[in-house]
Amino acid sequence: MKITDYISDLLYAHDCVVIPGFGGFVSNYAPAKIHPVNHTFYAPSKNILFNARLTSDDGLLIHTLSVSKGISYEQAKQEVDEFVQACFHDLTQGKTLVLEKIGRIRKDLD
């Protein structure tokens, strides 16, 4: 299982998932809706936002990774750190990060 899969799974149960040193994903619940003219039903969902300022480790992602994989907290932290380094590398190269089941992230123009 990839780290993005863990993040996606955690977003179902939590409103915020922080990737230490990178940023946090914040989910906002969107209730079901019915379009009044088209009579189209829209199922409830979550809107996902990314906040680059949420970088402090809350332990959720690393703990989940550690328990799920049966590895130490330090090993899980190392995997997350490597993931963060790869993300920063891609972003500095001008690439768009495609995080399956979550969304896309690209670097803002300064």
C-alpha positions in Angstrom: 0.0 0.0 0.0 1.3 3.4 -0.9 1.4 6.4 1.4 -1.2 8.1 -0.7 -3.6 5.2 0.0 -3.1 5.7 3.7 -3.8 9.4 3.4 -6.9 8.7 1.4 -8.2 6.1 3.9 -7.5 8.5 6.8 -9.4 11.3 5.2 -12.6 9.1 5.3 -12.4 9.0 9.1 -10.6 12.3 10.0 -11.1 15.9 9.0 -7.4 16.6 8.8 -4.4 14.5 7.8 -1.0 16.1 8.2 2.0 15.0 6.2 4.8 16.1 8.5 7.1 18.7 6.8 4.9 19.0 3.8 1.4 20.1 4.6 -2.0 19.0 5.6 -5.2 17.9 3.8 -8.4 19.2 5.3 -11.7 17.8 4.4 -15.0 19.6 4.6 -18.3 17.7 4.5 -20.7 18.6 1.7 -24.3 17.4 2.3 -26.5 15.7 -0.3 -28.3 18.1 -2.6 -31.1 18.0 -5.1 -30.9 20.4 -8.0 -34.3 22.2 -8.0 -34.6 22.5 -11.8 -32.9 19.3 -13.1 -34.1 17.2 -10.2 -30.6 15.7 -10.1 -29.5 14.1 -6.8 -25.9 14.8 -5.6 -24.7 12.4 -3.0 -22.9 13.7 0.2 -19.2 14.1 -0.3 -16.1 15.7 1.1 -14.2 18.6 -0.4 -10.5 18.3 0.1 -8.2 21.3 0.6 -4.5 21.4 1.0 -2.8 23.7 3.5 1.0 24.0 3.2 1.2 25.6 6.6 0.0 22.5 8.5 3.4 20.9 8.8 3.7 19.9 12.5 3.5 16.2 13.0 0.3 15.2 14.8 1.4 11.5 14.7 -1.7 10.2 12.9 -0.2 9.3 9.5 3.1 7.9 10.9 1.3 5.9 13.6 -1.2 4.5 11.1 1.7 3.5 8.8 3.6 1.9 11.6 0.7 -0.2 12.9 -0.6 -1.2 9.4 2.8 -2.3 8.2 4.1 -3.7 11.5 7.2 -1.5 11.5 8.6 0.8 14.1 7.5 4.4 14.4 11.0 5.5 13.2 10.9 3.3 10.1 7.4 4.7 9.3 8.7 8.2 9.8 11.6 7.5 7.4 9.1 6.3 4.8 7.1 9.5 5.2 10.2 11.7 5.0 11.3 10.0 1.8 7.8 10.6 0.4 8.0 14.2 1.3 11.4 14.6 -0.3 10.1 13.0 -3.5 7.1 15.4 -3.5 9.3 18.4 -3.0 11.6 17.2 -5.8 8.8 16.8 -8.2 7.3 20.2 -7.3 10.6 22.0 -7.8 10.9 20.4 -11.2 7.6 22.0 -12.1 5.6 18.7 -12.1 2.1 18.3 -10.8 1.7 15.8 -8.0 -1.1 13.4 -8.7 -2.2 11.8 -5.5 -4.7 9.0 -6.3 -8.1 9.3 -4.7 -7.1 12.7 -3.2 -6.3 15.2 -6.0 -3.5 17.1 -7.6 -1.0 19.6 -6.2 1.3 21.9 -8.1 3.6 24.7 -6.9 2.2 28.2 -6.9 4.0 30.8 -8.9 6.0 33.0 -6.5 
